[in-house]
Amino acid sequence: MSTQVDVRKIPPYGGFSLKFVGLEMRRLMRNKRAMIFTLIMPSAFFLLFGTDSSYKTDSAGHGNVTAYVMVSMAVYGAMIAATSGGAMVATERALGWSRQLRLTPLNPAAYVAIKMFVAMSMGAVAIVMVFIVGNLVGAELSFVRLVACGVIGWVCTLVFAAFGLFMGYLLPSENVMQLLGPALALLSFAGGLFIPLDQMSDVFANVAKFTPAYGVGVLARAPFGHDGSLALALINVVAWTAIFVAGSAWRMSKDTKRI
């Protein structure tokens, strides 16, 4: 008498699919707090700090100071959006969803990739919104350089999508964004995103080069002209992204095993 054993098939790409991505996007868009952080707060910060009348006439490389602040705030908005998108995993952990994933053939790396894809999509929306507002109130930067700043900044915020995902597995759901919000502001200041490094003391300027926000800011503002070592900034982004991605996959693997 033969016994038939069902073999669980491993889906293509470890379970990464556009259908899964679509479901995650709809879940995130129903989150009112995430929408406010993504669509409103970055533009409000730019209007608050970047629209001084002197900024519109003072030059900053190939643009004016208003455009320089606009790019910095757009990157900051993308950081918030990307981090909050990744950190939503904390809620899933509280609901036991991550443990249920252990019963499926979904690969941890594929799950991480889906979360990061959704988070990066929200980051792109934040950048576009700030750029639209900036160009309406006097930001001056050529279209080609503007697009370059946006694309580079968007790609580089991958590090914060991974950061949010990693923190989502480390922190409880009820505290994750309350802790990450101030942490992102601190990282932005420490990494020279809000204050150029040449206006910092030598000690703080050297420390800034080892923070996750340093590489993102330098690379995103590169189309303006010289703003730091591009090679060092690239190494910074790649290194921190690798650390956070590895940490996310590791924490998911440990979390889903506890069933």
HELIX and SHEET records of a PDB file:
HELIX    1   1 PRO A   12  GLY A   15  5                                   4    
HELIX    2   2 LEU A   18  MET A   29  1                                  12    
HELIX    3   3 LYS A   32  LEU A   39  1                                   8    
HELIX    4   4 MET A   41  PHE A   49  1                                   9    
HELIX    5   5 SER A   53  THR A   57  1                                   5    
HELIX    6   6 VAL A   65  ALA A   87  1                                  23    
HELIX    7   7 VAL A   89  LEU A   95  1                                   7    
HELIX    8   8 TRP A   97  GLN A  100  1                                   4    
HELIX    9   9 LEU A  101  LEU A  103  5                                   3    
HELIX   10  10 PRO A  108  LEU A  136  1                                  29    
HELIX   11  11 PHE A  143  CYS A  156  1                                  14    
HELIX   12  12 LEU A  158  LEU A  170  1                                  13    
HELIX   13  13 VAL A  176  ALA A  190  1                                  15    
HELIX   14  14 LEU A  197  GLN A  199  5                                   3    
HELIX   15  15 ASP A  202  ALA A  208  1                                   7    
HELIX   16  16 PRO A  212  ALA A  220  1                                   9    
HELIX   17  17 ALA A  222  PHE A  224  5                                   3    
HELIX   18  18 LEU A  230  THR A  256  1                                  27    
SHEET    1   A 2 SER A  59  ALA A  60  0                                        
SHEET    2   A 2 GLY A  63  ASN A  64 -1                                        
END                                                                             
